Amino acid sequence: MGTKDELLWYLRRGEGCWVSGEDLSGKMGISRSAVWKQISRLRQEGYAIRSSSKKGYLFLGVPEMLLPAEIREGIGTEIFGRRDIAYFGELDSTNRKAKEMAAEGAPEGTLVVAEEQSRGRGRIGRSWYSPAREGIYMSLILRPKLPPNEAPKITLVTGVSVAEALLAVTPLQPAIKWPNDILVNGRKICGILTETSTEMDAIDFVVVGVGMNVNTPEFPDELNEIGTSIYLETGKAFDRVTLLQEFLHQFEQLYFTFLKSGFESIGKRWGELSILMGKDVTVQMIDRSCSGRVLKLDRDGALIIRSENGELEKIYSGDIHIH
Amino acid sequence: MGTKDELLWYLRRGEGCWVSGEDLSGKMGISRSAVWKQISRLRQEGYAIRSSSKKGYLFLGVPEMLLPAEIREGIGTEIFGRRDIAYFGELDSTNRKAKEMAAEGAPEGTLVVAEEQSRGRGRIGRSWYSPAREGIYMSLILRPKLPPNEAPKITLVTGVSVAEALLAVTPLQPAIKWPNDILVNGRKICGILTETSTEMDAIDFVVVGVGMNVNTPEFPDELNEIGTSIYLETGKAFDRVTLLQEFLHQFEQLYFTFLKSGFESIGKRWGELSILMGKDVTVQMIDRSCSGRVLKLDRDGALIIRSENGELEKIYSGDIHIH
């Protein structure tokens, strides 16, 4: 624990009472002016701390920011969001940064989080609307010992984890739209972008990017009919830290279940949460399109569709339109 | 064509005769002192050019280096080694550099070449012996519009291209040892390391790394029994530029054949060049090993082995020991 994190811990323990500078100085083994310096830094980060030359310091509240100390505080995970966190006020894209860090050797579980993305990305070069402090924009570095053709399942594991987190901390009923969107009332509340780097036949790393619309009060015109946020659906602002912690908790559990016990149980849960099962759809792929009824998720994560001429089609990705 | 390349072209055209500085200055539309400046740069790169205040300049020879202008000179390709070449006297790893450039948007066909690698890499973290100017150490950036599960075939296309290039310009009989080695008389003369970056279900880029032992006169003790070079096998030094050009020519043709017409014809040629067909082998994989007879290459690039208990095994990668 760094000095700043230690100071935060003592301030929080005060639970609404003043903590004297002398006390803090003694407990932490640093000078009173060093305590003051750290307090100033915390304030710069957005923490509300009152000070009095007689009474010391009073902790008033945490900032509405996804600061590493806040993410770590009380998180129920072993690795994800607990060990390595890279925090940025602004970033072009958390996936871009995470790939760069992974290429330089960042370990499994490294979390990259930004308050704002200037070039937030979606599938096939699309953008992800990422206004400052309104959503969760994060990427997680994974290094699973899996053959590369297992990587697409990680997108599905992520989708289930997002849905479970939303079910746990909001009153919303999320639905997974294969392969990488989470919808509420038919509109996108979360998108997932998985990028994989392989060396010959082994995965080097997977970067799982998640963009979640939390307190977004409105969307640009072109997204108005497509996107939604927890705030828009519930009429209430939600604590982003709590939601991120819950997602990381769910994801860590499901990810290690997947690695140890395989995809079966997660695939089953995926089916329950999916919006597509039994629906008549048209899938637009890069080179062709296909219409038919969605039958099931295949063992390898592909979608099985009975096409209009009766044939079974195995689809690995595409844009899905529900009839 | 840059000024330096243009100057080289005029000097070569002299074909053993002196070219006057005035002539060059007039043809190129630059001052005589600018001509002199460019001549100095060429000399620094290793070109042998004699000068005389009366007669001008005499082109004596090209350096034994893989300089971009040398690679481009007379190459029969459309893109590979013709457009974008990044040349380095020394590099940690051409694959590492190529991945970095690809992540920053370098186009298909970009060639990264180094005279020496300080951390040349092989499969699963192994190293590749890369002494200065003795071999070809290169990486090529590809951006094929293929689903990620087709990427392993690119390693096989590369193997066939290396073998064809060796057959074309040396008297050697190369054999491909699946998945990524080229052998001569049972020893490694070339290794291939393919790395792939995917975004969801689409390939973003593939980096194909090739390390070829050309004029290597000797190997460190631990590689003495394993490695060989064209020089060691033929007793003659070979021109690295010619060999690299031939490889790029073969590879460009086969790569676009693969993209346009599929893998079938290349897979057939691969079978002819493979050392493993019909052999009894043991394959050591990450989590297990398998012994049996190699039957064929599967349509997806996997090796099909009839194991000792009669079952067919599909192997995507591993270390192969021939009995």
HADDOCK unambig.tbl for C-alpha pairs under 7 A between the chains (distance, minus, plus):
assign (segid A and resid 149 and name CA) (segid B and resid 149 and name CA) 6.39 0.50 0.50
assign (segid A and resid 152 and name CA) (segid B and resid 200 and name CA) 6.93 0.50 0.50
assign (segid A and resid 193 and name CA) (segid B and resid 200 and name CA) 6.47 0.50 0.50
assign (segid A and resid 194 and name CA) (segid B and resid 199 and name CA) 6.08 0.50 0.50
assign (segid A and resid 194 and name CA) (segid B and resid 200 and name CA) 5.17 0.50 0.50
assign (segid A and resid 195 and name CA) (segid B and resid 198 and name CA) 5.48 0.50 0.50
assign (segid A and resid 195 and name CA) (segid B and resid 199 and name CA) 4.39 0.50 0.50
assign (segid A and resid 195 and name CA) (segid B and resid 200 and name CA) 5.78 0.50 0.50
assign (segid A and resid 196 and name CA) (segid B and resid 197 and name CA) 5.64 0.50 0.50
assign (segid A and resid 196 and name CA) (segid B and resid 198 and name CA) 5.13 0.50 0.50
assign (segid A and resid 196 and name CA) (segid B and resid 199 and name CA) 6.55 0.50 0.50
assign (segid A and resid 197 and name CA) (segid B and resid 196 and name CA) 5.64 0.50 0.50
assign (segid A and resid 197 and name CA) (segid B and resid 197 and name CA) 4.45 0.50 0.50
assign (segid A and resid 197 and name CA) (segid B and resid 198 and name CA) 6.46 0.50 0.50
assign (segid A and resid 198 and name CA) (segid B and resid 195 and name CA) 5.49 0.50 0.50
assign (segid A and resid 198 and name CA) (segid B and resid 196 and name CA) 5.13 0.50 0.50
assign (segid A and resid 198 and name CA) (segid B and resid 197 and name CA) 6.46 0.50 0.50
assign (segid A and resid 199 and name CA) (segid B and resid 194 and name CA) 6.09 0.50 0.50
assign (segid A and resid 199 and name CA) (segid B and resid 195 and name CA) 4.40 0.50 0.50
assign (segid A and resid 199 and name CA) (segid B and resid 196 and name CA) 6.54 0.50 0.50
assign (segid A and resid 200 and name CA) (segid B and resid 152 and name CA) 6.94 0.50 0.50
assign (segid A and resid 200 and name CA) (segid B and resid 193 and name CA) 6.48 0.50 0.50
assign (segid A and resid 200 and name CA) (segid B and resid 194 and name CA) 5.19 0.50 0.50
assign (segid A and resid 200 and name CA) (segid B and resid 195 and name CA) 5.80 0.50 0.50
assign (segid A and resid 201 and name CA) (segid B and resid 316 and name CA) 6.93 0.50 0.50
assign (segid A and resid 201 and name CA) (segid B and resid 317 and name CA) 6.17 0.50 0.50
assign (segid A and resid 316 and name CA) (segid B and resid 201 and name CA) 6.93 0.50 0.50
assign (segid A and resid 317 and name CA) (segid B and resid 201 and name CA) 6.17 0.50 0.50
